[in-house]
């Protein structure tokens, strides 16, 4: 009887304690974390919570990974790079409140959810052809946006008033791009070509702050600073 009572107490206490580890579903993901000396408890199907919470910078390059379940435990991430040729579905990063740089390349994700990452400053999405939509209207601290060779059809950057560099190139489905954020003239042209929206085969209309000067190629819309395809026309919100 005493043994049963003791077992019940131990079980109750263990259930009340917070989890000390985070499950890692994909063995390739776990092996990559071990290789990076992030996961210290070996091949166990999980990572210690204290290990995950130490990580600020994480670069995952592994074509065997199909799931990054467990990444949600890395709550202090500031830099994340993913190159995973078999990683599909949705990437939701709202848990990483400190994330300032996100770099995703050669990864067939269908959706990237970053509306909760208010500190995000740099966004690179390259060769993610399965990605069809992207909402970054709440990422108002963004300074750099590179979206190259994606499947995105429409992109609205009108709420991103701090942008200094916009490279939106080689997007085969892109038909609409809104750059009318009220800050076109504040872009830092000392860095060279700050706006590159070339090689988007079906993009014909781009919304800007000043469509008249843009059409004439006057400052700040000179060809040296705003690179576009010949068929792409600048328009204003009131004329679109």
Secondary structure, 3 states (H helix, E strand, C coil): CHHHHHHHHHHHHHHHCCCCEEECCCHHHHHHHHHCCCCCCCCCCEEEHHHHCCCCEEEEECCCCCCCCCHHHCCCCCEEEEECCCCCEEEECCCCCCCCEEEEECCCEEEEECCCCCCCCEEEEECCCCCCCCCCCCCCCCCEEEEECCCCCEEECCCCCCCCEEEEECCCCCCEEECCCCCHHHCCHHHCCCEEECCCCCCCEEECCCHHHHHHCCCCCCCCCEEECCCCEEECCCCC
